Amino acid sequence: MKDIELTKTGGIILDAAMTVHRELGPGLLESAYTISLARELQLRNLSIRLQVPVELNYKGVALGKAYVMDIVVENEVVIEVKAAEIINPAYIAQLITYLKLSNHKIGYLINFNTPLLKDGFRRVINRH
């Protein structure tokens, strides 16, 4: 996917996340936001996969599933959903790990437990 298409997809993801936040508000568990966001993205004609395993290879040996990504959009964009008081730097590290191990270029950390969703929305680029 070209950068312009990734930017367009990112805009759709942000709009869908704002719709979910407006509908549900803060204060629910991550699972409610994950499945609601997945549905909202499908309504916008984006292909999504939920709970996508991330394999770990070490020195050429497949060690199996190490992590699980919340949502992958259009087989290109990783979304990590949170419902936390604050965005912990470990959440960003988690998303970077997913991007590196899955060879995806862009990811979004979306924390729905904020009064304004824009305060919980982070874009992360895999530069490797």
N, CA, C and O atoms as a GROMACS GRO file, in nm:
protein
  512
    1MET      N    1   0.085  -0.117   0.000
    1MET     CA    2   0.000   0.000   0.000
    1MET      C    3   0.090   0.124   0.000
    1MET      O    4   0.185   0.132   0.077
    2LYS      N    5   0.059   0.219  -0.084
    2LYS     CA    6   0.137   0.342  -0.094
    2LYS      C    7   0.108   0.431   0.027
    2LYS      O    8   0.005   0.418   0.094
    3ASP      N    9   0.202   0.524   0.052
    3ASP     CA   10   0.189   0.613   0.167
    3ASP      C   11   0.058   0.693   0.165
    3ASP      O   12  -0.003   0.715   0.269
    4ILE      N   13   0.017   0.737   0.047
    4ILE     CA   14  -0.107   0.816   0.038
    4ILE      C   15  -0.228   0.730   0.075
    4ILE      O   16  -0.321   0.778   0.139
    5GLU      N   17  -0.225   0.603   0.034
    5GLU     CA   18  -0.334   0.512   0.070
    5GLU      C   19  -0.332   0.483   0.220
    5GLU      O   20  -0.438   0.473   0.282
    6LEU      N   21  -0.211   0.468   0.278
    6LEU     CA   22  -0.200   0.447   0.422
    6LEU      C   23  -0.254   0.568   0.500
    6LEU      O   24  -0.319   0.552   0.603
    7THR      N   25  -0.227   0.687   0.449
    7THR     CA   26  -0.277   0.809   0.513
    7THR      C   27  -0.430   0.814   0.505
    7THR      O   28  -0.496   0.850   0.602
    8LYS      N   29  -0.485   0.778   0.390
    8LYS     CA   30  -0.630   0.775   0.374
    8LYS      C   31  -0.692   0.672   0.468
    8LYS      O   32  -0.792   0.700   0.534
    9THR      N   33  -0.633   0.554   0.474
    9THR     CA   34  -0.682   0.450   0.564
    9THR      C   35  -0.673   0.497   0.709
    9THR      O   36  -0.763   0.471   0.788
   10GLY      N   37  -0.565   0.566   0.743
   10GLY     CA   38  -0.551   0.620   0.878
   10GLY      C   39  -0.662   0.718   0.912
   10GLY      O   40  -0.711   0.718   1.025
   11GLY      N   41  -0.701   0.800   0.818
   11GLY     CA   42  -0.811   0.893   0.839
   11GLY      C   43  -0.943   0.821   0.863
   11GLY      O   44  -1.023   0.862   0.947
   12ILE      N   45  -0.964   0.713   0.788
   12ILE     CA   46  -1.086   0.634   0.806
   12ILE      C   47  -1.084   0.567   0.944
   12ILE      O   48  -1.187   0.562   1.012
   13ILE      N   49  -0.968   0.517   0.985
   13ILE     CA   50  -0.955   0.454   1.118
   13ILE      C   51  -0.984   0.556   1.227
   13ILE      O   52  -1.056   0.525   1.322
   14LEU      N   53  -0.928   0.675   1.216
   14LEU     CA   54  -0.954   0.779   1.316
   14LEU      C   55  -1.101   0.814   1.323
   14LEU      O   56  -1.158   0.825   1.432
   15ASP      N   57  -1.164   0.832   1.208
   15ASP     CA   58  -1.306   0.865   1.205
   15ASP      C   59  -1.390   0.753   1.265
   15ASP      O   60  -1.485   0.779   1.339
   16ALA      N   61  -1.356   0.630   1.233
   16ALA     CA   62  -1.429   0.515   1.288
   16ALA      C   63  -1.411   0.508   1.440
   16ALA      O   64  -1.507   0.481   1.512
   17ALA      N   65  -1.289   0.531   1.488
   17ALA     CA   66  -1.262   0.529   1.631
   17ALA      C   67  -1.341   0.640   1.703
   17ALA      O   68  -1.393   0.619   1.812
   18MET      N   69  -1.348   0.758   1.641
   18MET     CA   70  -1.425   0.868   1.701
   18MET      C   71  -1.573   0.832   1.707
   18MET      O   72  -1.640   0.866   1.805
   19THR      N   73  -1.624   0.765   1.606
   19THR     CA   74  -1.763   0.721   1.606
   19THR      C   75  -1.789   0.623   1.720
   19THR      O   76  -1.889   0.635   1.791
   20VAL      N   77  -1.699   0.527   1.738
   20VAL     CA   78  -1.713   0.430   1.847
   20VAL      C   79  -1.707   0.501   1.982
   20VAL      O   80  -1.787   0.472   2.071
   21HIS      N   81  -1.613   0.593   1.996
   21HIS     CA   82  -1.598   0.666   2.123
   21HIS      C   83  -1.722   0.750   2.153
   21HIS      O   84  -1.768   0.757   2.267
   22ARG      N   85  -1.776   0.813   2.050
   22ARG     CA   86  -1.898   0.892   2.067
   22ARG      C   87  -2.015   0.804   2.108
   22ARG      O   88  -2.098   0.843   2.191
   23GLU      N   89  -2.022   0.686   2.050
   23GLU     CA   90  -2.132   0.593   2.076
   23GLU      C   91  -2.122   0.528   2.214
   23GLU      O   92  -2.221   0.519   2.286
   24LEU      N   93  -2.002   0.482   2.251
   24LEU     CA   94  -1.985   0.406   2.375
   24LEU      C   95  -1.934   0.489   2.492
   24LEU      O   96  -1.961   0.458   2.608
   25GLY      N   97  -1.858   0.596   2.461
   25GLY     CA   98  -1.797   0.676   2.566
   25GLY      C   99  -1.684   0.601   2.633
   25GLY      O  100  -1.661   0.483   2.605
   26PRO      N  101  -1.612   0.669   2.723
   26PRO     CA  102  -1.504   0.602   2.797
   26PRO      C  103  -1.560   0.516   2.909
   26PRO      O  104  -1.677   0.528   2.945
   27GLY      N  105  -1.476   0.426   2.962
   27GLY     CA  106  -1.514   0.352   3.082
   27GLY      C  107  -1.545   0.205   3.062
   27GLY      O  108  -1.571   0.134   3.160
   28LEU      N  109  -1.542   0.156   2.939
   28LEU     CA  110  -1.567   0.013   2.916
   28LEU      C  111  -1.433  -0.061   2.907
   28LEU      O  112  -1.326   0.000   2.910
   29LEU      N  113  -1.441  -0.192   2.897
   29LEU     CA  114  -1.321  -0.273   2.880
   29LEU      C  115  -1.277  -0.274   2.734
   29LEU      O  116  -1.355  -0.245   2.644
   30GLU      N  117  -1.149  -0.307   2.713
   30GLU     CA  118  -1.091  -0.307   2.577
   30GLU      C  119  -1.170  -0.390   2.478
   30GLU      O  120  -1.186  -0.351   2.363
   31SER      N  121  -1.219  -0.505   2.522
   31SER     CA  122  -1.287  -0.596   2.430
   31SER      C  123  -1.409  -0.531   2.365
   31SER      O  124  -1.437  -0.555   2.248
   32ALA      N  125  -1.481  -0.449   2.440
   32ALA     CA  126  -1.599  -0.381   2.384
   32ALA      C  127  -1.558  -0.284   2.274
   32ALA      O  128  -1.624  -0.276   2.170
   33TYR      N  129  -1.450  -0.212   2.296
   33TYR     CA  130  -1.402  -0.117   2.195
   33TYR      C  131  -1.344  -0.190   2.074
   33TYR      O  132  -1.361  -0.146   1.960
   34THR      N  133  -1.274  -0.300   2.098
   34THR     CA  134  -1.213  -0.374   1.988
   34THR      C  135  -1.318  -0.426   1.891
   34THR      O  136  -1.306  -0.406   1.770
   35ILE      N  137  -1.419  -0.494   1.943
   35ILE     CA  138  -1.519  -0.551   1.851
   35ILE      C  139  -1.606  -0.442   1.789
   35ILE      O  140  -1.652  -0.456   1.676
   36SER      N  141  -1.630  -0.334   1.862
   36SER     CA  142  -1.709  -0.223   1.806
   36SER      C  143  -1.631  -0.151   1.697
   36SER      O  144  -1.687  -0.116   1.593
   37LEU      N  145  -1.502  -0.129   1.719
   37LEU     CA  146  -1.419  -0.065   1.617
   37LEU      C  147  -1.408  -0.155   1.494
   37LEU      O  148  -1.416  -0.107   1.381
   38ALA      N  149  -1.391  -0.284   1.516
   38ALA     CA  150  -1.385  -0.377   1.403
   38ALA      C  151  -1.512  -0.367   1.319
   38ALA      O  152  -1.506  -0.361   1.196
   39ARG      N  153  -1.626  -0.364   1.384
   39ARG     CA  154  -1.753  -0.354   1.312
   39ARG      C  155  -1.763  -0.221   1.238
   39ARG      O  156  -1.807  -0.217   1.123
   40GLU      N  157  -1.722  -0.114   1.302
   40GLU     CA  158  -1.728   0.019   1.238
   40GLU      C  159  -1.637   0.024   1.116
   40GLU      O  160  -1.673   0.086   1.015
   41LEU      N  161  -1.522  -0.039   1.122
   41LEU     CA  162  -1.432  -0.043   1.007
   41LEU      C  163  -1.491  -0.125   0.893
   41LEU      O  164  -1.477  -0.090   0.776
   42GLN      N  165  -1.558  -0.235   0.928
   42GLN     CA  166  -1.625  -0.316   0.826
   42GLN      C  167  -1.737  -0.235   0.759
   42GLN      O  168  -1.756  -0.245   0.638
   43LEU      N  169  -1.809  -0.157   0.837
   43LEU     CA  170  -1.915  -0.073   0.780
   43LEU      C  171  -1.859   0.030   0.682
   43LEU      O  172  -1.932   0.080   0.596
   44ARG      N  173  -1.731   0.059   0.694
   44ARG     CA  174  -1.664   0.153   0.604
   44ARG      C  175  -1.589   0.081   0.493
   44ARG      O  176  -1.502   0.138   0.427
   45ASN      N  177  -1.626  -0.046   0.473
   45ASN     CA  178  -1.572  -0.128   0.364
   45ASN      C  179  -1.423  -0.155   0.371
   45ASN      O  180  -1.357  -0.170   0.268
   46LEU      N  181  -1.369  -0.161   0.492
   46LEU     CA  182  -1.230  -0.200   0.510
   46LEU      C  183  -1.226  -0.346   0.554
   46LEU      O  184  -1.310  -0.391   0.632
   47SER      N  185  -1.128  -0.418   0.503
   47SER     CA  186  -1.112  -0.556   0.548
   47SER      C  187  -1.034  -0.555   0.680
   47SER      O  188  -0.937  -0.482   0.696
   48ILE      N  189  -1.079  -0.638   0.772
   48ILE     CA  190  -1.014  -0.643   0.903
   48ILE      C  191  -0.994  -0.788   0.944
   48ILE      O  192  -1.066  -0.878   0.901
   49ARG      N  193  -0.894  -0.808   1.028
   49ARG     CA  194  -0.874  -0.936   1.094
   49ARG      C  195  -0.857  -0.906   1.243
   49ARG      O  196  -0.788  -0.812   1.281
   50LEU      N  197  -0.920  -0.986   1.324
   50LEU     CA  198  -0.914  -0.970   1.470
   50LEU      C  199  -0.821  -1.073   1.531
   50LEU      O  200  -0.809  -1.186   1.482
   51GLN      N  201  -0.756  -1.033   1.639
   51GLN     CA  202  -0.672  -1.125   1.717
   51GLN      C  203  -0.574  -1.202   1.628
   51GLN      O  204  -0.575  -1.325   1.622
   52VAL      N  205  -0.490  -1.127   1.559
   52VAL     CA  206  -0.396  -1.183   1.462
   52VAL      C  207  -0.267  -1.223   1.533
   52VAL      O  208  -0.201  -1.138   1.594
   53PRO      N  209  -0.230  -1.351   1.525
   53PRO     CA  210  -0.107  -1.394   1.593
   53PRO      C  211   0.018  -1.336   1.528
   53PRO      O  212   0.024  -1.314   1.407
   54VAL      N  213   0.118  -1.310   1.612
   54VAL     CA  214   0.248  -1.263   1.566
   54VAL      C  215   0.350  -1.371   1.599
   54VAL      O  216   0.369  -1.407   1.716
   55GLU      N  217   0.413  -1.422   1.496
   55GLU     CA  218   0.512  -1.528   1.514
   55GLU      C  219   0.649  -1.467   1.546
   55GLU      O  220   0.682  -1.358   1.501
   56LEU      N  221   0.725  -1.539   1.624
   56LEU     CA  222   0.861  -1.496   1.656
   56LEU      C  223   0.959  -1.595   1.595
   56LEU      O  224   0.948  -1.716   1.616
   57ASN      N  225   1.054  -1.542   1.519
   57ASN     CA  226   1.163  -1.623   1.464
   57ASN      C  227   1.292  -1.578   1.531
   57ASN      O  228   1.320  -1.458   1.542
   58TYR      N  229   1.370  -1.674   1.574
   58TYR     CA  230   1.497  -1.644   1.638
   58TYR      C  231   1.606  -1.729   1.574
   58TYR      O  232   1.600  -1.852   1.578
   59LYS      N  233   1.705  -1.661   1.517
   59LYS     CA  234   1.815  -1.728   1.449
   59LYS      C  235   1.765  -1.832   1.348
   59LYS      O  236   1.816  -1.943   1.339
   60GLY      N  237   1.664  -1.790   1.272
   60GLY     CA  238   1.611  -1.874   1.166
   60GLY      C  239   1.518  -1.985   1.209
   60GLY      O  240   1.478  -2.069   1.128
   61VAL      N  241   1.484  -1.987   1.338
   61VAL     CA  242   1.395  -2.091   1.389
   61VAL      C  243   1.262  -2.028   1.431
   61VAL      O  244   1.260  -1.933   1.509
   62ALA      N  245   1.153  -2.082   1.378
   62ALA     CA  246   1.020  -2.033   1.416
   62ALA      C  247   0.989  -2.082   1.557
   62ALA      O  248   0.986  -2.202   1.583
   63LEU      N  249   0.966  -1.987   1.648
   63LEU     CA  250   0.938  -2.022   1.787
   63LEU      C  251   0.789  -2.020   1.819
   63LEU      O  252   0.749  -2.046   1.932
   64GLY      N  253   0.708  -1.988   1.720
   64GLY     CA  254   0.564  -1.990   1.739
   64GLY      C  255   0.507  -1.854   1.773
   64GLY      O  256   0.574  -1.751   1.765
   65LYS      N  257   0.380  -1.856   1.812
   65LYS     CA  258   0.306  -1.733   1.841
   65LYS      C  259   0.362  -1.669   1.968
   65LYS      O  260   0.364  -1.731   2.074
   66ALA      N  261   0.406  -1.545   1.954
   66ALA     CA  262   0.462  -1.472   2.068
   66ALA      C  263   0.364  -1.366   2.119
   66ALA      O  264   0.362  -1.335   2.238
   67TYR      N  265   0.285  -1.310   2.028
   67TYR     CA  266   0.194  -1.200   2.061
   67TYR      C  267   0.067  -1.213   1.977
   67TYR      O  268   0.058  -1.296   1.888
   68VAL      N  269  -0.031  -1.127   2.010
   68VAL     CA  270  -0.155  -1.121   1.932
   68VAL      C  271  -0.190  -0.974   1.909
   68VAL      O  272  -0.206  -0.897   2.004
   69MET      N  273  -0.202  -0.936   1.781
   69MET     CA  274  -0.241  -0.800   1.745
   69MET      C  275  -0.394  -0.790   1.753
   69MET      O  276  -0.464  -0.882   1.711
   70ASP      N  277  -0.445  -0.680   1.806
   70ASP     CA  278  -0.590  -0.664   1.821
   70ASP      C  279  -0.662  -0.665   1.687
   70ASP      O  280  -0.752  -0.746   1.664
   71ILE      N  281  -0.622  -0.573   1.598
   71ILE     CA  282  -0.688  -0.560   1.468
   71ILE      C  283  -0.582  -0.531   1.362
   71ILE      O  284  -0.491  -0.451   1.385
   72VAL      N  285  -0.593  -0.595   1.247
   72VAL     CA  286  -0.512  -0.560   1.131
   72VAL      C  287  -0.609  -0.518   1.022
   72VAL      O  288  -0.702  -0.591   0.987
   73VAL      N  289  -0.586  -0.398   0.968
   73VAL     CA  290  -0.675  -0.339   0.867
   73VAL      C  291  -0.609  -0.347   0.731
   73VAL      O  292  -0.494  -0.307   0.713
   74GLU      N  293  -0.684  -0.398   0.633
   74GLU     CA  294  -0.637  -0.406   0.494
   74GLU      C  295  -0.502  -0.478   0.484
   74GLU      O  296  -0.424  -0.448   0.393
   75ASN      N  297  -0.473  -0.568   0.574
   75ASN     CA  298  -0.346  -0.641   0.579
   75ASN      C  299  -0.225  -0.548   0.584
   75ASN      O  300  -0.114  -0.589   0.549
   76GLU      N  301  -0.245  -0.424   0.627
   76GLU     CA  302  -0.136  -0.325   0.625
   76GLU      C  303  -0.120  -0.250   0.757
   76GLU      O  304  -0.008  -0.218   0.796
   77VAL      N  305  -0.227  -0.221   0.825
   77VAL     CA  306  -0.225  -0.132   0.941
   77VAL      C  307  -0.262  -0.209   1.067
   77VAL      O  308  -0.363  -0.279   1.071
   78VAL      N  309  -0.179  -0.194   1.170
   78VAL     CA  310  -0.202  -0.262   1.297
   78VAL      C  311  -0.268  -0.164   1.394
   78VAL      O  312  -0.224  -0.050   1.407
   79ILE      N  313  -0.374  -0.209   1.461
   79ILE     CA  314  -0.438  -0.128   1.563
   79ILE      C  315  -0.429  -0.200   1.697
   79ILE      O  316  -0.466  -0.316   1.709
   80GLU      N  317  -0.378  -0.129   1.795
   80GLU     CA  318  -0.373  -0.178   1.933
   80GLU      C  319  -0.473  -0.096   2.013
   80GLU      O  320  -0.461   0.026   2.023
   81VAL      N  321  -0.572  -0.162   2.069
   81VAL     CA  322  -0.679  -0.096   2.143
   81VAL      C  323  -0.648  -0.101   2.293
   81VAL      O  324  -0.608  -0.205   2.346
   82LYS      N  325  -0.668   0.012   2.358
   82LYS     CA  326  -0.650   0.020   2.503
   82LYS      C  327  -0.770   0.092   2.565
   82LYS      O  328  -0.841   0.167   2.499
   83ALA      N  329  -0.790   0.065   2.694
   83ALA     CA  330  -0.890   0.137   2.774
   83ALA      C  331  -0.824   0.163   2.910
   83ALA      O  332  -0.862   0.105   3.011
   84ALA      N  333  -0.724   0.250   2.908
   84ALA     CA  334  -0.639   0.273   3.024
   84ALA      C  335  -0.649   0.418   3.072
   84ALA      O  336  -0.692   0.506   2.998
   85GLU      N  337  -0.608   0.440   3.195
   85GLU     CA  338  -0.608   0.575   3.252
   85GLU      C  339  -0.512   0.667   3.176
   85GLU      O  340  -0.543   0.783   3.150
   86ILE      N  341  -0.395   0.614   3.141
   86ILE     CA  342  -0.293   0.691   3.068
   86ILE      C  343  -0.231   0.600   2.962
   86ILE      O  344  -0.242   0.477   2.969
   87ILE      N  345  -0.166   0.662   2.864
   87ILE     CA  346  -0.092   0.584   2.765
   87ILE      C  347   0.047   0.559   2.824
   87ILE      O  348   0.131   0.649   2.828
   88ASN      N  349   0.068   0.439   2.866
   88ASN     CA  350   0.194   0.396   2.922
   88ASN      C  351   0.294   0.377   2.808
   88ASN      O  352   0.257   0.324   2.703
   89PRO      N  353   0.418   0.421   2.825
   89PRO     CA  354   0.518   0.399   2.719
   89PRO      C  355   0.531   0.252   2.678
   89PRO      O  356   0.571   0.222   2.566
   90ALA      N  357   0.498   0.161   2.768
   90ALA     CA  358   0.503   0.018   2.734
   90ALA      C  359   0.403  -0.016   2.624
   90ALA      O  360   0.426  -0.109   2.547
   91TYR      N  361   0.293   0.058   2.615
   91TYR     CA  362   0.194   0.032   2.509
   91TYR      C  363   0.253   0.068   2.373
   91TYR      O  364   0.229  -0.002   2.274
   92ILE      N  365   0.329   0.176   2.367
   92ILE     CA  366   0.395   0.215   2.242
   92ILE      C  367   0.499   0.109   2.205
   92ILE      O  368   0.508   0.069   2.089
   93ALA      N  369   0.576   0.064   2.304
   93ALA     CA  370   0.675  -0.041   2.280
   93ALA      C  371   0.609  -0.169   2.230
   93ALA      O  372   0.662  -0.238   2.143
   94GLN      N  373   0.492  -0.199   2.284
   94GLN     CA  374   0.416  -0.317   2.242
   94GLN      C  375   0.380  -0.305   2.093
   94GLN      O  376   0.399  -0.400   2.017
   95LEU      N  377   0.329  -0.190   2.053
   95LEU     CA  378   0.292  -0.169   1.914
   95LEU      C  379   0.414  -0.173   1.823
   95LEU      O  380   0.407  -0.230   1.714
   96ILE      N  381   0.524  -0.113   1.865
   96ILE     CA  382   0.647  -0.118   1.786
   96ILE      C  383   0.693  -0.263   1.768
   96ILE      O  384   0.735  -0.302   1.659
   97THR      N  385   0.684  -0.342   1.872
   97THR     CA  386   0.718  -0.484   1.865
   97THR      C  387   0.633  -0.554   1.761
   97THR      O  388   0.685  -0.628   1.677
   98TYR      N  389   0.502  -0.531   1.765
   98TYR     CA  390   0.412  -0.593   1.668
   98TYR      C  391   0.450  -0.554   1.526
   98TYR      O  392   0.455  -0.638   1.436
   99LEU      N  393   0.477  -0.424   1.505
   99LEU     CA  394   0.511  -0.376   1.372
   99LEU      C  395   0.640  -0.441   1.321
   99LEU      O  396   0.646  -0.485   1.206
  100LYS      N  397   0.741  -0.447   1.406
  100LYS     CA  398   0.869  -0.505   1.365
  100LYS      C  399   0.855  -0.654   1.333
  100LYS      O  400   0.902  -0.700   1.229
  101LEU      N  401   0.792  -0.728   1.422
  101LEU     CA  402   0.783  -0.873   1.403
  101LEU      C  403   0.689  -0.913   1.289
  101LEU      O  404   0.706  -1.019   1.228
  102SER      N  405   0.590  -0.830   1.260
  102SER     CA  406   0.494  -0.862   1.153
  102SER      C  407   0.528  -0.794   1.021
  102SER      O  408   0.460  -0.815   0.920
  103ASN      N  409   0.631  -0.710   1.022
  103ASN     CA  410   0.674  -0.636   0.903
  103ASN      C  411   0.568  -0.542   0.849
  103ASN      O  412   0.559  -0.520   0.728
  104HIS      N  413   0.488  -0.486   0.937
  104HIS     CA  414   0.392  -0.382   0.897
  104HIS      C  415   0.458  -0.246   0.915
  104HIS      O  416   0.546  -0.230   0.999
  105LYS      N  417   0.415  -0.150   0.835
  105LYS     CA  418   0.478  -0.019   0.834
  105LYS      C  419   0.416   0.079   0.934
  105LYS      O  420   0.487   0.163   0.990
  106ILE      N  421   0.286   0.069   0.957
  106ILE     CA  422   0.219   0.170   1.037
  106ILE      C  423   0.121   0.106   1.135
  106ILE      O  424   0.059   0.003   1.107
  107GLY      N  425   0.110   0.169   1.250
  107GLY     CA  426   0.017   0.120   1.351
  107GLY      C  427  -0.045   0.236   1.427
  107GLY      O  428   0.008   0.347   1.428
  108TYR      N  429  -0.157   0.208   1.489
  108TYR     CA  430  -0.226   0.307   1.571
  108TYR      C  431  -0.254   0.249   1.709
  108TYR      O  432  -0.307   0.138   1.721
  109LEU      N  433  -0.218   0.324   1.810
  109LEU     CA  434  -0.256   0.293   1.947
  109LEU      C  435  -0.375   0.382   1.977
  109LEU      O  436  -0.366   0.504   1.969
  110ILE      N  437  -0.487   0.319   2.012
  110ILE     CA  438  -0.609   0.395   2.040
  110ILE      C  439  -0.655   0.364   2.181
  110ILE      O  440  -0.696   0.252   2.211
  111ASN      N  441  -0.646   0.465   2.268
  111ASN     CA  442  -0.692   0.451   2.405
  111ASN      C  443  -0.831   0.516   2.415
  111ASN      O  444  -0.845   0.638   2.404
  112PHE      N  445  -0.932   0.433   2.436
  112PHE     CA  446  -1.070   0.482   2.439
  112PHE      C  447  -1.110   0.538   2.575
  112PHE      O  448  -1.218   0.596   2.588
  113ASN      N  449  -1.026   0.523   2.675
  113ASN     CA  450  -1.062   0.569   2.809
  113ASN      C  451  -1.016   0.713   2.832
  113ASN      O  452  -0.946   0.742   2.929
  114THR      N  453  -1.055   0.802   2.742
  114THR     CA  454  -1.023   0.944   2.752
  114THR      C  455  -1.148   1.026   2.721
  114THR      O  456  -1.232   0.983   2.642
  115PRO      N  457  -1.161   1.143   2.784
  115PRO     CA  458  -1.277   1.228   2.751
  115PRO      C  459  -1.279   1.269   2.604
  115PRO      O  460  -1.385   1.273   2.541
  116LEU      N  461  -1.161   1.299   2.548
  116LEU     CA  462  -1.147   1.334   2.406
  116LEU      C  463  -1.058   1.228   2.340
  116LEU      O  464  -0.944   1.209   2.380
  117LEU      N  465  -1.111   1.162   2.239
  117LEU     CA  466  -1.036   1.052   2.177
  117LEU      C  467  -0.904   1.099   2.118
  117LEU      O  468  -0.807   1.023   2.118
  118LYS      N  469  -0.898   1.222   2.068
  118LYS     CA  470  -0.772   1.270   2.009
  118LYS      C  471  -0.657   1.263   2.107
  118LYS      O  472  -0.542   1.252   2.066
  119ASP      N  473  -0.687   1.269   2.237
  119ASP     CA  474  -0.583   1.259   2.340
  119ASP      C  475  -0.534   1.116   2.359
  119ASP      O  476  -0.430   1.093   2.420
  120GLY      N  477  -0.608   1.020   2.306
  120GLY     CA  478  -0.570   0.880   2.320
  120GLY      C  479  -0.531   0.814   2.190
  120GLY      O  480  -0.520   0.692   2.183
  121PHE      N  481  -0.509   0.892   2.086
  121PHE     CA  482  -0.481   0.839   1.952
  121PHE      C  483  -0.335   0.864   1.918
  121PHE      O  484  -0.292   0.979   1.914
  122ARG      N  485  -0.258   0.758   1.893
  122ARG     CA  486  -0.117   0.770   1.858
  122ARG      C  487  -0.086   0.690   1.732
  122ARG      O  488  -0.129   0.576   1.718
  123ARG      N  489  -0.014   0.752   1.642
  123ARG     CA  490   0.032   0.685   1.519
  123ARG      C  491   0.178   0.646   1.539
  123ARG      O  492   0.257   0.726   1.588
  124VAL      N  493   0.212   0.525   1.502
  124VAL     CA  494   0.349   0.474   1.517
  124VAL      C  495   0.394   0.420   1.382
  124VAL      O  496   0.323   0.344   1.317
  125ILE      N  497   0.514   0.461   1.341
  125ILE     CA  498   0.572   0.418   1.214
  125ILE      C  499   0.686   0.320   1.241
  125ILE      O  500   0.769   0.344   1.328
  126ASN      N  501   0.689   0.211   1.166
  126ASN     CA  502   0.798   0.115   1.172
  126ASN      C  503   0.904   0.160   1.074
  126ASN      O  504   0.884   0.153   0.953
  127ARG      N  505   1.014   0.206   1.124
  127ARG     CA  506   1.120   0.260   1.039
  127ARG      C  507   1.224   0.155   1.000
  127ARG      O  508   1.325   0.187   0.936
  128HIS      N  509   1.201   0.031   1.037
  128HIS     CA  510   1.298  -0.076   1.008
  128HIS      C  511   1.251  -0.162   0.895
  128HIS      O  512   1.319  -0.256   0.856
   0.00000   0.00000   0.00000
